[in-house]
Amino acid sequence: MIQNDDPFAPVLLRFLESGYKFEEPFPDYRDNPEPSNPLNLYDRHLSPSLLLKNIRHAPWITKELSKICEDTITEFTSAGHKFDKNRNYWKHFREKTYDNDCVGVADCHFDRISVPCNAYASKLLFSPNDPVWFSFLVPRVNRSYTPQKSFRCDGEISMIKPKKKDNGDRELEIPPETRSTLDSDTLSKIDKLRGLKSIFNYEFFIKAKSAEALLNKMNRWGAFKWEMPTVTGAPALPTSPPCMDSPIIHSLFPSIDTSNPRSTLASTKPPGTKRKVIAPMKSNEKGESRYRINAQHYIQKAWVDAVDCDVTFIVFTCGKKERVAIRHRQSQTLYLSDLIDPMRMPGYRQMHLGLTIAALKDRLAMLDQKESSNKHSSKRKTPPQDPVSYNTVKDKATRRQRRRLDPELEITTHEIDKKAAKRDLLLFYLNFEMLCSPAPSSFQRMEPSCVSRPFQNQSYHFKRKPSYPPESYILVTAHQDDIGHGAMGLIYRVTVEIEMNDGSKHQRPLILKLAIGLKKDQIIREYEMYKRLAEADVTYGIVGVHGLFHDMESDAMLLIMEDAGKSLRTRAIEKNLKIHYDWDDSVETTEEECNAFVEVLEGIHNAHVVHQDLRIDNLMMNDAGDVFIIDFDNGEYDPFKDSFRYKRDTEDLLDALGWAVSEDDESDGDDESDEEDEDEDGGEDCEEDA
């Protein structure tokens, strides 16, 4: 690996053989965060060709990774390269105190293992002659978690990103001394890798006995029970074949079995069969016992994150124990190592350096394979235009065609809304990117449609049936990623389909708001405001809401509503209109447009509802010029019409529309005579209202 007479040999061997210290025993913290189910609704809708089917015992992983490290160092020294000790590099080995939460475990591992391994891998693969030993890899932990409340958090090793001000040449923060040693081929590789989300992933757990027990329980080999919606009898979405692995993965790990396991998905009925959907029982009842830790849930979460980043390697660790996993795409198998003890394992850092090297080689091989595949595809069909404009036009046309509704299926939207309002079960599919629902999530209706007139505000009780024929449920499919997000959740454009008794199917496009976790309270609050507006028969400038629904399994909630068009911000950007960036952003509108929005707000106020979030993002206009006010998740019912909150609503609206009146203008207006006011014909204009 390295000559014994090399002055750097003792330093290298000491590094490769060492692990890192761990406080013994586990700290006895009774206020440690309790484990919770890490899976959300999206984790249950992964495409059947991407989900995990099998876990295999792979005790050979650590040995193979160590060998990869040894072979790479041998190649490095055989080529005449040498390790030059640099004082700046060793600063990463300073002693430091870390917290016992999952982020503390991540920081400790990164400082003591990842940072030096990243530096070694950078020198071995990219910059053998670099005098400063610059690292092109950076460790990152997802700090969106609250450490004191989180049992786990995820992290990654990724390539350095460009400078804060990228001038278009993708210039990276590389020291001049290092850059001078890099050839164009190496710079091209680094540039390709920096566009990836991750090189390989981490799953970090708190420093506690419960986390060590979780890692112990991962040794369940064989078929994997993937958790997904348990609806049966629903129509199935078409899926693509499994993804390809990198062409070098089998040469790096000869023990990987390429045979495909038998699918664990339920078989589907042949076309033309009359389907009856069986929905699951509600599983989130009040008084349910606390979550019992399930290792398969955490493995599934890690697998989903790996699919999202398209990585091959995953590390599970709580600091005291860890496992290394290899995701094999074609066989949809996770190869999982034995438990690793970072303190006692000989060659612990050598194994991790081998992991970093293998991950980099794997990602580069995947990129080359994809690039080669794209070249072959382009030879089969020559674009008639330049590649950029052609692909843009083609992509838009494809999306339009995919979402186009069959004209033979169309009936009046009023009839569709009327039929949908009477159906209590909604089946929700996700069908974009890596998501292709193996089965839909079943949402039960919690509240009635606000579109029906006269609106009946009655307590709604969902009555579960043994089964649901097609004419008794609503099918909703999201064909593209979210079009926006807010305080209450994600927003999707969806296709809503209902089937009639005669077998005919009818569709229409609508908007869906999805809330998960703590955001559910806000979606309930928003629906309550729409319900109050419906009770007061306020319809002008208010989108129709077709009900509030609750997922029986994941506890998510959703609203189905009409499409209000584009926000004033989006409209201003598309039409190159000026946006005034101040305390609250505003756009310039015509007096007619302003009066229309003021009229909408007056109707809202007449229903004793205050909006309290009137921004240009919540003021909408469709292609016909109709205006709408949306997003009532901050709204409140206020029976006192003289409340200052009504006046503040109006002021916020006028500010956003660019019709705010200064104090001087207001005082001038007070001096005008009543006769001048009476000469104004019709209703109030925006300035008078202000």
N, C-alpha and C positions, 0 to 999 in steps of 0.2 A: 504493500500500500504506500509506504513512504520509507526511504532509506534510513537505517538506524543512525547513520552519521550526519543526517540532516539536522541542523541546529533547532529546527522547529518541531522535530519528531516528538520530543517529550511533551511539548505543549499540546500538540494535536492529539496524542494518545490520551493524555489526561482529560482533555475536553470530551473526547468520544466515549470514554469509559464511565464518565460521571453522570449522576442524576441530579436531583436537588432535594434539599432538606424539607421535611414536613413535620409540623408540630405534633408531638405525640403526648397524650392521646387526642382524640377529637375534642375540640372545645365544647363544654356542656352549656349550650345556649338553649334555654327553654323557649325563647321568643323567635326561634328560627322560622322562616316562612314555611307554611305547609305546602306540600306539593299539590298542584291542581292539574286538571286535564289540559295538556298543551295544545290539543287539537281544536281548530275552529272549523267553521263551515267550509272554507275553501280547501282545507286539508282533506276533506272527505270527498272532494269532487275531482281528484286527479284522474287523468285519462287512464283507462284500463291498460293501455300499452306502456304506461310509465310507472304504474304502481308496483310496489314490492310484493313478490309472490312467495319468496323462499329465503330462509336464513341458513347459512351453512357455517359449520365450525371450521375455522381457518387458523390453526396454531402456527402455521408456517409463515404468517404475515410478517412477524417481527424479524425472523431470520432472513427472509427475502429482502426486506427493507435495508437491513444491515449490510447485506451483500451488495445491494445497489450502491450504497454509500462507499463501500470498499472499492468496488470496480471503478466508480467515478473518480475517486482520488488517485487510483493507480493510473488511469488514463491521463489525468492531469499531470502527474509527475513524469510519466513516460514521455509526454510531449515536451518535456524540458521546463515546465513551469514550476515555480516555487512559491511557498507561503512566506510573505514578508510580514513580520509582526509589526503592528501599528498600535501605538499607545491609545489612540482614540477608540479603537475597537473594544478594548478591554473594560471600558467604563461601564458596560452593560452588566458586569458581574458584581456590582456593588450590592451590599446587603441592604435590605429594605423590609419594612413591616407591611403586611398586606391584610386586608379585611378578610373575614371568613365567608362573606357572601359570594354569590356566583361571579360577580364582576371582579372581586378580589382574587378568586381562583384564576380567572382569566388573566389578570394583570401579572400575577406571579408566574404563570406558565409562559406568558409572552416574554417577560423580561429575562427569565432564566433559561428558557429553551428556544423559543421561536426567534427572538432577535439574533442571537449568535448563529443559529442554524441558517437563518435567512442570509446572513453575511457570508457564511461559508458557501452556500449554494450559489449566491451571486458571483462569487469569485470563481467557483469551479465551472459554472456553465456560461457566464456572460463576460466577465472581465478578469481573466487570469493575470493580466499585467497591471492591474489597477493598484497604484501605490497607497491609496487611502482606504482600500477595502470597503467600497461603498455598497450598501445593500439596496437592491431594486425591489425588495419585498417588504411589505409593511403588515403587521398584525392589527386587526381591528376587532373590537367587541361591540355588539349592539347595545348601546347605552340608553335605548328607549325604555328599557326595563327599569323598574324601581328596585334597586338591589335588596333593600330591606324587606321587600314583599315578594321577591321572585325566587323560586326554587331552581330555575334554570335560566340561562341566557345563551345566545348563539354568538359565534365569532367566526373570523375568517382570516386567511392569509391571502393578500391580493397584491397586485403590482402597484408601484407608485403612480400617482396621478399627475396630470400636467400642472403647470404653474397656475396660480389663481387667475391670471390674465393670459388666456391662451390666444395667441395671435393668429391661429389658424394652422400653424406648422406643428402642432402637438408637441411643443417644447416641454421637456420634462425637467424637474428639479435635479439635474445631475451635475455634480461638481465638475469644473473644467478639467481637473486632473484625470478624472475617470472618463469623461467624454472623449478625451484625446486618445484613449486606448481602445475605443470601440470602433469596429468596422461597420459598414452599412448593413450587412446581414444581421449582425447582433442588434443594432438599433431597430431594424425592422421587426425582429422577434419580440423585443421589449414593447414596441408600439402595439403589436397585435395583442400581447398578453394584457396590456393595461386597459384594453377595452372590455375585458371580462369582469364579471361581478366578483369572482373569487377564484383562487387557485385550488384551495381545499378548505373544508369547513370544520368548525369545532362546535361541540355541544358541551357547555360548562354547567356544572351543578354546584350547589353550596358545599362547603367543607363540613360535612355532617355524616353520621352513620346511616341516615336514611338514603343519602345519595350513593354511598358505597353499596348499600343493599340493592339499590336500583341497578347498578352496574353488574352486580352478581346475578341478578334475575334475568339478564339479557341472554343467558346461555340456553335459550329454548330453540333448538335446531329443528328444521323441517319447514313445513308449509306455514306461511305467515297469514294471520287473520287480519286482513286490511279492514279498518273501520270505515264504512261508508254508509250512506243512507240506506235504510232497510226496507224501503218501499219495494213491493214486488208487483209485477204485472204491468209496469209502466213502459211506454215506448222507449227503445234503446237508441242512443246516438251512434252514428258510424264512427269507427276509430281507425287510426293508422297503425302500422306494424311497429314493434319495438325499435328503439333508437340503436344506432351502431356505436360500438365502443371504439376507442382509438386503436389503430393497427398495431401498436407496440405493447398493449396491455398484457397480451398473452406471452410475449417474450420476456416481459418483466416479471410476470407471475405465472409460470407454467402450470401451477396447480389449479388454476381456475378452470372449472368445467364449463364447456360451451353448450351443453345440452339444455334445451328449454324445458322448464317444469310445466306440469299440467296446469291449465288455468283453473283458478279457484272461483271465478265468477259464475254466477248462476246462468244457466242456459236461457236463451230468449225464445219466445214462441214464434213460429213461422209467420210471415206476412199474411194478413188477411184474417188472422185469428181474432175473435172478439175478446178484447182485453178487459179484465176487471182489476182495478188497482186495490191492493190491500195496504193501508197506511199503518204505520207503527203506533203503538200506544204512547201516550205522552210520558216521557221518562224523567222530566224535571219537576216532580211533585214537591210541594212544600213539605218540609220536615225530612227531606232525603238526607241520609247519612253523608258525612264528609267523604271526599274523593279518596278512594283506595288506590295507592300507587300501582300503576300498570306499566311495566317496562315496554310493552308493545306500543303504547301510545307515544312514548318518547322516541322509540325507534322510527315510528311512522312520521313523526314531526321532523326528525333529522333527515329522513329520506326525501320528504317533500321539499325541504330547504335545499337539499343537494340537487334535486331535479330543477328547481328554480334557478340555481346558479350553474347547472350542468357540470357539477364536479364529480370526481370519481372517489375521492378519499374523504373520510369523516373520522374525527377523533372525539370520543366520549371521555370526559375526565371530571373528577371531583377533587383533584389534587393528590389524593392518596392512592387512588386506583384509576385505571383508564383502560379503554379498549380502542383499537384501530380497526376501521371497517373499510372495505372496498365495495363500491357500488358497481355491479356489472349490469349494463343496460340491456343487452340482448336477452339474457336469461332472466332478467328482472330479479336478481339474487343479490343479497347482501352477505359478503364474506366477513365474518367477525372474528377477531383475534381472541386469544385467552386474556384473562385479566393481567394487566401489567402493573407492576409496583415500581414507580419512578425512583424510589429510594434504593431498592435492592437489585434492580435488573442490571446486569453487566451490559455495558454498551448502550445505555438508554439514549444518550444524545446521538450516538451513531445511528440508532434506529430512526430517530426523528429527522436527522439530516438526510437519511435515505428516503424518508417520506416526502420531504420537501423537494428533493431532486426528482423522485418518481412522479410527483404531482406536476411539476413543471414540464417534464418530458411528455407526460400524458396529454397535458393541455396543448402543448405545441403540436403534437401529432394529430390531435383532434382538429385543430385549426387548419393544418395542412390538408387533412382529409376533406374538410368542408370546402376549402378553397379549390381543391382538385375537382370535387363533385360539381361545384358551381361552374367551373370552366367547361366540363363535359356537357352540362345542361345548356350553356350558352351556345355551344356548337350546334345543338339540335334545332335551335330557333334563334334567328338573328333579329334583334330588336330593330324596328323601322326607324327609331329615333335614337338620340343619344341616351346612354344607359340611365342617367339620373331621371330625366323627364319621362322616359318610357316606363320605368319601374314605378314611378309615382302615379302616372295615369293608370297603369295596369292594376296597381294595388287598390286605387280608389274604385275602379270599375268592378273589380272582383268583390270588394266589400259591398258595393251597391247591389250587385247581382245576388250575393249571398243573402242579403236581407230583404230583397224584393219580395213583395207579397203576391201570391198567385191571384190574378184578377178574377178568375173563375170562382174563387172562394169568398170574395168580398160581398158583404151585405152592409146595410147601414150601420154606422157606429152605434147609433142609438139602440138597435136591436142587440148588438154584441154586448153593450154595457148592461142592458136589461137582463140578458141571460146570465152574464157573469155575476151580477149582483145577487143572484139566487143560489150561487154555488159556494159551498163552505170549504172546499179543499183546493189548494193551489200547489201544483208540482213545479218546482223551480229547477231549471237546468243551467249549468254554466258550460259554454262551448267556445272557448277562445284560448289561444296560446297553449299552455300545458294542461288546461282544465277541459275536461270532456266528461261530464257526469256519468259514471257507471250506473247510477240510479239517481233520480231526482230527490231533492229535499222536499219533504211534505210540510206545508204550512197550513195551519187551520185558521179560519177566519175568526178574529177576535172582535171586530167592529164592522158595522154595515157600510155599504157604499154611501158616500156623500153626494153622489151624482143623481140618485133616484129622487124624483119629486112626486108627491110631497115627501119630505124627509121624515122618516119615522125614527125618533130617538128612543129606542127601547133597549133594555138589557139584552145582550146577545149571548146565547148559550150554544156552544158548539156541541153537536150530537154526533159522536163517532159511530160510523156504520161498519158492518163486517167487511164490506167491499164497496168499491165505487166504479160504476160503469163509466165509459168515456164521456157520456153526456152529463155527468154530475161533477166534473172537476175542471179546473182551469190549468192550461199548460203555459208556462212562462219560460222563455229562453233568452239568455244574454249571449249575443254573438260577438261581442267585443268588450275590451277592458273598460273599466269605469271611465265615465266622461267627466267626472268631478268628484270631489269629496268635501265634506263640511264637518261641523262640530258633531253632527249626529250620525255620520257614516258615509258609505260610498253610494254613488249614483250611477245607474246603468240605463242605457237605451235597450229595451227588450221587445220581443215579439210575443204578444198574448194570443193564444189560440183556444177556441172553444169548439167542441164537436156537438152537433145536433143529434136528435134521435134518429134521423134518417141517414146518419153517417157522414154528412157533409161537414167540412171543417172551415172555420172562419177566423181570420187573423186581423190584428191591428197593432201598430206600434204604440208603445206607452213608455213611461219613465218609471223606474223602480228605485226606491231608496232602501238600502240594507243597513241595519244596525246590529252590531255584535258587542257583547259584553256590557260595559257601563253606559254605552251610548243608547241603550234601549229606552232609558227613561226619557230621553229627548225626542225620540220618534213617537213615543206615546203622547208626549206633550204637544208635539206638532199636530198629530191627528186630532187631539181634543180641540185645538183652535179651529181646524177645518170643520169639525163637527158643529161648533158653535156658529160658524158662518153659515153652514147649511141649515141649521135651525132657524136662523134669521133670514133665510132665503137670499143670502148675498151671493151672487154669481158673477157679476161684472168684474173682470180682472182677477178672478180666482180660479185656479186650475181645479179640474174635477179630480176628486180622490176616490178611488174604487175600493177602499177598505184597508184595514190594518190586519196583518197576518203574523202568526207566531209559529216558528219551527218546533215540531214536537220533539226533536232529538238534540239539535245543537243550541237551542234556546235563542236563536237569532230572531229578529223581527223585520218586517218589511212593509212598505207602503207602495201601492200602485197608483200612479196619477198620470194626468195628461201632460203632454209636452208643451211647455210654454214658449219655446223658441230659444233665442239667444239672450244672454245677459247684456246690459248696456256696455259693460267692459269689453266683452267679446265683439260686440257690434262696432264699438269705437275702434278697436284694433283692426278689424277687417276693412273698415271704411277709411282708415287713416285719420280718424277724428282725434282731436286733442283730448287727452286725459289729464286733469289737474291733480297732481299728487300733493296732497296736503295732509292735514290731520285725518280727514276722511276723503278718499278719492272722489272726484266728481267728473262728469262729462257735460258737454254742451248739448242741450235739447231745444227743440222748438217750443213755442208757447202752447201749440196744440198738443204736443206730446206731454208737456208738463201738466196741462189741465187734465189730460186723460189719467195720468198717474194720481193726481190729487183726487179725482173722482173715485178711483179705486180705493184710496185710503179712507175717504169719507164713508164709503160703504162698510169698510172694515171697522171703523170707529163706531158707526151706528149699531153694529152688532156687539158693542162693548168689548172689543178686542184691541189691544195695543200690540204692535208688531215688535218694536224695540230692537230691530236690527236692519234698518233700511239703508242698504248700501247698493252701489251700482252692480254688485254681483247678484243681488236678490231682486233686481228690477229687470223684467224680461220684456222682449218684444218679438213677435213672430213675423213671418214673411208678409203677412197681410197687414201689418202695422198695429195689430191688437197688442195691448199692454197688459202685463200681469205682475203681481207682487207675490213672491214665493218665500219659502223657508220661514215657517212660523215656530221653529223650535225654541225661540226665545220669547215667543208671544205669551201674553197673559190675559185672562178675563178680568176686566176692571169695570164694575157697574157704575162707578162714579164718573160721569162724562166730563166733569170739570177738572179731573185730575191733570196735574202738570205733565203726566206721561203722554197724554194725547197731543199736547202742544209740542213736546219734544219730538214725537213721531213726525209731525208735520214739518218741523224745522229740519230734521235729518233728511227727509225726503227732498225738500227744496234745495238743501245743500248738495245732495247727490246729483240733482238734475241741473245744477248750475244756475239756479234761480234764487239763491240766498240773498236776502236784502240786508244791507248794512244798517246800523243804528241811525245814521244820519238820514237815510232814505225813509226809515220808519217815522222819524220825527217830522220829516217833511210831509209825509202822508197824513199825519195827525192834524196838520194845519189846514188841510184842504176842507172846503165847505161841503156840507151835506148835499147841496145842489149838484156839485161836480160828481159826487159819488152816484147820484141818482141818474146822471146822464149816461152812465155806462149801460149798454144794452146786454141783456142775458145774464149769465151766471158770473161767478167770480173768476178772475184770471189768477195766474200764479203769484203775481206781485201783490194783489189785493189779499190773497189768502195768507201770504207771509206777514 
